[in-house]
């Protein structure tokens, strides 16, 4: 590229030759200079206008600041919306955990109020820095994961405890007559009618006629009949070879095949069959072998009931196959 430079009076002139590379460098230098000048003018005008209160500059500054704050506010609201959703999910999980905790504590025999007491905390205050959004989000994620694990654990515990409770409800550990102490116990005795030694295969509860007879455990009625010696009799199957028998009733309120629950009124005390007076004759059999019912009733106050569901025959137990004549 050729350039001819002359003075004001055209008296002198000078020719300058510029190569493409030199022309490019000159253009870049000019562009950089213009950018620096523009940046300087921008800052000088805005700073001076902001200090001296120029209306146009003040309006522009307000628009820029307003837009910046609006953008920050929008980002903050989006983060808060996400955190609020997670907080709502955590609150729902905490309600679920609290409900599970109450049910589990009830099955375990613990009062719910005892586990709701706020734990004691304290100590010297050592102030720290504020949490960042990332740290707060990480904390919420950890709490959500922990609450999920606790929910799963409590669900499994509830299932196991409920299973144990159901098993215990099927073992005859409740007295069949309320507020009455057993009289004649299990074992060999002088028969009150025959006057000679005979095996008493159960417990006798002396009570006035019409006194409610309660199911000692839940189960299914497998026999309800009038027996020559038992009188009005009920047999209840509790599963796993465990059977209870209620004899000498005056009235019966269940029939064969009925599903009954623990403590349900199934009959009333009477004097039917081979009996000398109003009372309930109560028997417990395991795999067809007579057991001492008192051991089961005592277990309701001391040992886990389900441990006796398949208890082996005691020394005092006698198989029904070896009894030729039962005196009651």
C-alpha positions as CSV (number, residue, x, y, z in Angstrom):
1,X,0.0,0.0,0.0
2,X,1.4,3.5,-1.0
3,X,0.7,6.7,0.9
4,X,1.7,10.2,-0.2
5,X,2.0,12.7,2.6
6,X,2.1,16.5,1.8
7,X,2.3,19.6,3.9
8,X,-0.3,22.3,4.2
9,X,1.0,24.3,1.3
10,X,1.7,21.3,-0.9
11,X,5.3,22.4,-1.1
12,X,6.7,19.1,0.1
13,X,5.5,15.5,-0.3
14,X,6.6,12.1,0.9
15,X,5.7,8.6,-0.3
16,X,5.3,5.8,2.3
17,X,5.0,2.2,1.4
18,X,3.1,-0.1,3.9
19,X,3.1,-3.8,3.7
20,X,0.1,-5.9,4.5
21,X,1.6,-7.0,7.9
22,X,2.3,-3.4,8.9
23,X,-1.1,-2.4,7.9
24,X,-2.6,-5.1,10.0
25,X,-0.5,-4.2,13.0
26,X,-1.5,-0.5,12.7
27,X,-5.2,-1.5,12.5
28,X,-5.0,-3.6,15.6
29,X,-3.2,-0.8,17.5
30,X,-5.8,1.7,16.5
31,X,-8.6,-0.6,17.6
32,X,-7.0,-1.2,21.0
33,X,-6.5,2.5,21.5
34,X,-10.2,3.2,20.6
35,X,-11.3,0.5,23.1
36,X,-9.2,2.0,25.9
37,X,-10.5,5.5,25.2
38,X,-14.1,4.2,25.1
39,X,-13.7,2.3,28.4
40,X,-12.1,5.4,30.0
41,X,-14.9,7.6,28.8
42,X,-17.5,5.1,30.0
43,X,-16.1,4.9,33.5
44,X,-15.5,8.7,33.7
45,X,-19.0,9.5,32.5
46,X,-20.8,7.0,34.7
47,X,-18.7,7.7,37.8
48,X,-18.9,11.4,37.5
49,X,-22.6,11.3,36.5
50,X,-23.4,9.1,39.5
51,X,-21.5,11.4,41.9
52,X,-22.9,14.6,40.5
53,X,-26.4,13.3,40.0
54,X,-26.8,13.6,36.2
55,X,-30.4,12.5,35.5
56,X,-29.6,10.4,32.4
57,X,-26.6,8.7,34.1
58,X,-28.5,8.2,37.3
59,X,-31.3,6.5,35.4
60,X,-28.9,4.2,33.6
61,X,-27.1,3.3,36.8
62,X,-30.4,2.5,38.5
63,X,-31.5,0.3,35.6
64,X,-28.2,-1.6,35.7
65,X,-28.3,-2.1,39.4
66,X,-32.0,-3.1,39.3
67,X,-31.4,-5.6,36.6
68,X,-28.5,-7.1,38.6
69,X,-30.6,-7.3,41.8
70,X,-33.5,-8.8,39.9
71,X,-31.2,-11.5,38.4
72,X,-29.8,-12.3,41.9
73,X,-33.3,-12.4,43.4
74,X,-34.5,-14.7,40.6
75,X,-31.6,-17.2,41.3
76,X,-32.3,-17.0,45.0
77,X,-36.0,-17.7,44.5
78,X,-35.2,-20.7,42.3
79,X,-32.8,-22.1,44.9
80,X,-35.4,-21.4,47.7
81,X,-38.1,-23.2,45.7
82,X,-36.0,-26.3,45.3
83,X,-35.0,-26.3,49.0
84,X,-38.7,-25.7,50.1
85,X,-39.7,-28.7,48.0
86,X,-37.0,-30.8,49.7
87,X,-38.1,-29.5,53.1
88,X,-41.7,-30.4,52.4
89,X,-40.6,-34.0,51.5
90,X,-38.5,-34.2,54.7
91,X,-41.4,-33.0,56.8
92,X,-43.6,-35.7,55.3
93,X,-41.0,-38.3,56.0
94,X,-40.6,-37.0,59.6
95,X,-44.4,-37.4,60.1
96,X,-44.1,-40.9,58.8
97,X,-41.2,-41.7,61.1
98,X,-43.0,-40.3,64.1
99,X,-46.1,-42.4,63.3
100,X,-43.9,-45.5,62.9
101,X,-42.1,-44.7,66.1
102,X,-45.3,-44.5,68.0
103,X,-46.5,-47.8,66.7
104,X,-43.1,-49.5,67.3
105,X,-42.9,-48.1,70.8
106,X,-46.4,-49.3,71.5
107,X,-45.6,-52.8,70.3
108,X,-42.4,-52.8,72.3
109,X,-44.2,-51.6,75.5
110,X,-42.7,-48.2,75.6
111,X,-44.7,-45.0,76.2
112,X,-44.5,-42.7,73.2
113,X,-44.1,-39.6,75.4
114,X,-40.9,-41.1,76.8
115,X,-39.2,-41.0,73.4
116,X,-40.6,-37.6,72.4
117,X,-38.8,-35.8,75.2
118,X,-36.4,-33.2,73.8
119,X,-32.8,-34.3,74.4
120,X,-30.7,-32.1,76.6
121,X,-28.0,-30.1,74.7
122,X,-25.7,-27.2,75.5
123,X,-22.2,-26.0,75.8
124,X,-20.0,-23.0,75.1
125,X,-21.0,-21.0,72.0
126,X,-18.2,-20.9,69.4
127,X,-19.5,-18.9,66.5
128,X,-18.7,-20.1,63.0
129,X,-19.3,-18.8,59.5
130,X,-22.6,-18.9,57.8
131,X,-23.3,-22.0,55.6
132,X,-23.1,-21.6,51.9
133,X,-26.0,-22.7,49.6
134,X,-23.9,-25.7,48.6
135,X,-23.2,-26.8,52.2
136,X,-26.9,-26.3,53.1
137,X,-28.0,-28.4,50.1
138,X,-25.5,-31.1,51.1
139,X,-26.9,-31.1,54.7
140,X,-30.5,-31.5,53.4
141,X,-29.4,-34.3,51.1
142,X,-27.8,-36.1,54.1
143,X,-30.9,-35.7,56.3
144,X,-33.1,-37.0,53.5
145,X,-30.9,-40.1,53.0
146,X,-30.8,-40.6,56.8
147,X,-34.6,-40.3,57.2
148,X,-35.1,-42.8,54.5
149,X,-32.8,-45.3,56.2
150,X,-34.6,-44.8,59.5
151,X,-38.0,-45.3,57.9
152,X,-36.9,-48.6,56.4
153,X,-35.4,-49.7,59.7
154,X,-38.6,-48.8,61.7
155,X,-40.7,-50.5,59.1
156,X,-38.8,-53.8,59.6
157,X,-38.9,-53.4,63.4
158,X,-42.6,-52.9,63.3
159,X,-43.1,-56.0,61.2
160,X,-41.0,-58.1,63.5
161,X,-42.6,-56.8,66.7
162,X,-46.1,-57.2,65.2
163,X,-45.3,-60.8,64.3
164,X,-44.1,-61.5,67.9
165,X,-47.2,-59.8,69.4
166,X,-49.5,-61.9,67.2
167,X,-47.7,-65.0,68.4
168,X,-48.0,-64.0,72.0
169,X,-51.7,-63.4,71.5
170,X,-52.1,-67.0,70.5
171,X,-50.6,-68.4,73.7
172,X,-53.0,-68.8,76.7
173,X,-51.4,-66.5,79.3
174,X,-54.6,-64.6,80.2
175,X,-56.8,-65.8,83.1
176,X,-60.1,-67.2,81.7
177,X,-62.0,-65.8,84.7
178,X,-61.3,-62.2,85.8
179,X,-60.4,-61.5,89.5
180,X,-60.7,-65.1,90.5
181,X,-57.9,-67.2,91.9
182,X,-57.6,-70.8,90.8
183,X,-58.7,-73.4,93.4
184,X,-58.0,-77.0,92.7
185,X,-54.8,-77.2,90.8
186,X,-53.3,-79.5,88.1
187,X,-52.1,-82.9,89.2
188,X,-53.0,-85.9,91.3
189,X,-55.6,-85.5,94.0
190,X,-58.5,-87.2,95.8
191,X,-61.4,-87.0,93.5
192,X,-64.3,-85.1,95.2
193,X,-66.9,-87.5,93.7
194,X,-65.3,-90.9,93.5
195,X,-63.2,-90.4,96.7
196,X,-60.1,-92.0,95.3
197,X,-56.8,-90.8,93.8
198,X,-57.3,-89.4,90.3
199,X,-55.5,-87.0,87.9
200,X,-56.9,-83.5,87.7
201,X,-56.0,-82.4,84.2
202,X,-56.6,-78.6,84.6
203,X,-57.4,-75.7,86.9
204,X,-60.8,-75.0,88.6
205,X,-62.0,-71.4,89.0
206,X,-64.9,-71.2,91.5
207,X,-67.2,-68.4,90.5
208,X,-71.0,-67.6,90.7
209,X,-73.1,-68.9,87.8
210,X,-73.2,-66.4,84.9
211,X,-69.6,-65.1,85.5
212,X,-68.0,-64.4,82.1
213,X,-65.6,-67.0,80.7
214,X,-62.9,-65.3,78.6
215,X,-60.7,-66.7,75.9
216,X,-57.2,-67.1,77.4
217,X,-55.7,-66.5,73.9
218,X,-56.8,-66.0,70.3
219,X,-57.6,-68.9,68.1
220,X,-60.3,-70.9,66.3
221,X,-63.1,-72.8,68.0
222,X,-62.7,-76.5,66.9
223,X,-65.3,-78.1,69.2
224,X,-68.4,-76.8,71.0
225,X,-70.6,-79.6,72.3
226,X,-72.3,-81.0,75.4
227,X,-70.0,-83.7,76.9
228,X,-71.1,-86.2,79.5
229,X,-68.4,-85.2,81.9
230,X,-67.3,-81.8,80.7
231,X,-70.8,-80.5,80.3
232,X,-71.1,-77.5,78.0
233,X,-67.5,-77.5,76.6
234,X,-65.5,-75.4,74.2
235,X,-62.1,-76.3,72.6
236,X,-60.0,-73.6,71.0
237,X,-57.1,-74.3,68.7
238,X,-54.2,-71.8,68.9
239,X,-52.0,-73.4,66.3
240,X,-48.8,-75.4,66.5
241,X,-50.5,-78.1,68.5
242,X,-51.7,-75.8,71.3
243,X,-55.2,-76.3,72.5
244,X,-57.3,-74.9,75.4
245,X,-60.5,-76.4,76.8
246,X,-63.3,-74.7,78.9
247,X,-65.8,-77.0,80.7
248,X,-69.0,-76.9,82.8
249,X,-70.3,-73.7,81.2
250,X,-74.0,-72.7,81.7
251,X,-74.2,-70.7,78.5
252,X,-72.0,-70.7,75.3
253,X,-71.6,-67.8,72.9
254,X,-69.4,-69.3,70.2
255,X,-69.7,-72.2,67.7
256,X,-67.5,-74.4,65.7
257,X,-65.3,-72.5,63.3
258,X,-65.6,-69.1,65.0
259,X,-62.4,-67.0,65.1
260,X,-62.0,-65.5,68.6
261,X,-59.6,-63.0,70.1
262,X,-57.8,-62.9,73.4
263,X,-60.1,-61.8,76.2
264,X,-63.3,-62.3,74.3
265,X,-66.3,-63.6,76.3
266,X,-67.0,-67.1,75.0
267,X,-69.3,-68.5,77.7
268,X,-70.5,-68.2,81.3
269,X,-69.7,-70.2,84.4
270,X,-72.1,-73.0,85.2
271,X,-72.5,-76.4,86.8
272,X,-73.1,-78.7,83.8
273,X,-71.6,-82.2,83.4
274,X,-69.6,-84.0,86.2
275,X,-69.4,-81.2,88.7
276,X,-70.0,-80.5,92.4
277,X,-70.8,-76.8,92.0
278,X,-70.5,-73.7,89.8
279,X,-66.9,-73.4,88.4
280,X,-64.8,-73.3,85.3
281,X,-62.6,-76.3,84.5
282,X,-59.7,-74.9,82.3
283,X,-57.3,-77.2,80.5
284,X,-54.2,-76.6,78.2
285,X,-52.9,-79.3,75.9
286,X,-49.7,-79.3,73.7
287,X,-49.6,-82.0,71.0
288,X,-52.3,-83.9,72.9
289,X,-50.5,-83.8,76.2
290,X,-52.1,-82.2,79.3
291,X,-50.0,-79.3,80.6
292,X,-50.3,-77.4,83.9
293,X,-52.3,-74.2,82.9
294,X,-50.8,-72.3,85.8
295,X,-47.4,-72.3,84.1
296,X,-48.9,-70.6,81.1
297,X,-50.8,-68.0,83.2
298,X,-47.6,-67.3,85.2
299,X,-45.7,-66.8,81.9
300,X,-47.9,-63.9,81.1
301,X,-46.3,-62.0,84.0
302,X,-42.7,-63.1,83.6
303,X,-41.5,-64.9,80.5
304,X,-42.1,-64.1,76.8
305,X,-45.2,-66.0,76.0
306,X,-44.2,-67.1,72.6
307,X,-41.4,-69.2,74.1
308,X,-44.0,-71.5,75.5
309,X,-45.9,-72.1,72.3
310,X,-44.1,-75.4,71.7
311,X,-43.0,-76.1,75.2
312,X,-42.2,-79.8,75.8
313,X,-44.4,-81.9,78.1
314,X,-43.5,-81.4,81.8
315,X,-42.9,-84.3,84.1
316,X,-46.4,-83.8,85.5
317,X,-48.0,-83.9,82.0
318,X,-50.0,-87.0,81.1
319,X,-50.9,-88.1,77.6
320,X,-54.5,-88.5,76.8
321,X,-53.8,-91.9,75.4
322,X,-52.7,-93.2,78.8
323,X,-55.8,-91.9,80.7
324,X,-58.4,-94.6,80.9
325,X,-60.7,-92.8,83.2
326,X,-60.5,-89.1,84.0
327,X,-62.0,-87.9,87.3
328,X,-63.0,-84.3,87.5
